[in-house]
Each structure stands twice: as C-alpha cells, then as structure tokens.
C-alpha cells in the first residue's frame, strides 16, 4: 500500500487507488487471466478499464487497453455520459 500512496502523492491524484495483492477483485472482474509473453505463460492482469457511475454500476468497459490512446477514449466517453 505504500507504493500506491507514493504514486498518488507524486501524481497528485484526487482519488483512492486500489491494491489488489491477492487478485480477489481482479478475478471477480474477470481481468486475472492467463497471458503469454515471449513464449512463457503466466497469470496476470489483462489491461481493462471500468467506468463506474456514482451509483456503483459499470457504465462502460474498455477491454485490451492501449495505454497510448486510452486516456483520450476515456475522456470522450465521459463527455458523452454526462447528463
């Protein structure tokens, strides 16, 4: 949890960061999956973003996130979801 606190402070983030060290939440969201990298198979997080509305419901899921383009996709989606 110290790593998350340092990152939050460094980046001046106004929200809580989650540390799911046991993978329990990742498994519930279906993002803890078998992955292959350089011919080796291991379990890991599949990059996915979930937009969760104020009522706690999932408003949008972005699977297989490309970090270079993703922030713009999220901002556009948020703008369209606003009442």
Order of alpha helices (4+ residues) and beta strands (2+ residues): alpha-alpha-beta-beta-beta-beta-alpha
